[in-house]
């Protein structure tokens, strides 16, 4: 729920036209924040994919070595 800002705060003047005591409640479903100083979360997929490919390559080589070696 959104509460009314206190007088003297930064949002007090901005939110003067908003009706905080309406009969129907307001629900914020999505909040968009502009964060230019943060990296995109998608950048973390690259190391994960690289590690997965490395594990697959190592396991494939290990499997090929076990299949061809005499018991």
C-alpha positions as CSV (number, residue, x, y, z in Angstrom):
1,X,0.0,0.0,0.0
2,X,1.1,3.5,-0.7
3,X,1.2,5.8,2.3
4,X,0.9,9.6,2.2
5,X,4.3,11.3,2.3
6,X,5.1,13.6,5.3
7,X,5.2,17.4,4.7
8,X,8.7,18.5,4.1
9,X,9.8,15.4,2.3
10,X,10.9,15.3,-1.4
11,X,7.7,13.6,-2.6
12,X,5.3,15.8,-0.7
13,X,4.9,18.4,-3.4
14,X,4.8,15.9,-6.2
15,X,2.1,13.7,-4.7
16,X,-0.3,16.5,-3.7
17,X,-2.8,15.6,-6.5
18,X,-2.8,11.9,-5.6
19,X,-5.9,10.7,-3.6
20,X,-4.5,8.5,-0.8
21,X,-7.8,8.0,0.8
22,X,-9.8,6.7,-2.2
23,X,-12.2,3.8,-1.8
24,X,-10.4,1.6,-4.2
25,X,-6.9,0.6,-3.2
26,X,-4.0,1.2,-5.6
27,X,-1.7,-1.8,-6.3
28,X,1.7,-1.2,-7.8
29,X,2.4,-4.3,-10.0
30,X,5.6,-3.2,-11.7
31,X,8.2,-0.6,-10.8
32,X,10.7,0.5,-13.4
33,X,14.0,1.9,-12.1
34,X,16.6,3.6,-14.3
35,X,19.9,2.2,-13.1
36,X,22.6,3.3,-15.6
37,X,25.4,2.4,-13.2
38,X,24.5,-1.3,-13.0
39,X,25.5,-4.0,-15.5
40,X,22.8,-5.9,-17.3
41,X,21.8,-9.1,-15.6
42,X,22.1,-10.9,-18.9
43,X,25.9,-10.5,-18.8
44,X,26.1,-13.3,-16.3
45,X,24.8,-15.8,-18.9
46,X,28.1,-15.7,-20.8
47,X,30.3,-17.2,-18.1
48,X,27.6,-19.7,-17.2
49,X,27.4,-20.9,-20.8
50,X,31.2,-21.0,-21.1
51,X,31.5,-23.1,-18.0
52,X,28.7,-25.5,-19.2
53,X,30.5,-25.9,-22.5
54,X,33.8,-26.6,-20.8
55,X,32.2,-29.3,-18.6
56,X,30.5,-30.9,-21.6
57,X,33.8,-30.9,-23.5
58,X,35.7,-32.4,-20.6
59,X,33.1,-35.1,-20.0
60,X,32.9,-35.9,-23.7
61,X,36.7,-36.4,-23.9
62,X,36.6,-38.5,-20.7
63,X,33.8,-40.7,-22.1
64,X,35.7,-41.1,-25.4
65,X,38.8,-42.1,-23.5
66,X,36.9,-44.7,-21.3
67,X,35.2,-46.2,-24.3
68,X,38.4,-46.7,-26.3
69,X,40.7,-47.9,-23.4
70,X,41.0,-51.6,-22.7
71,X,39.6,-52.9,-19.5
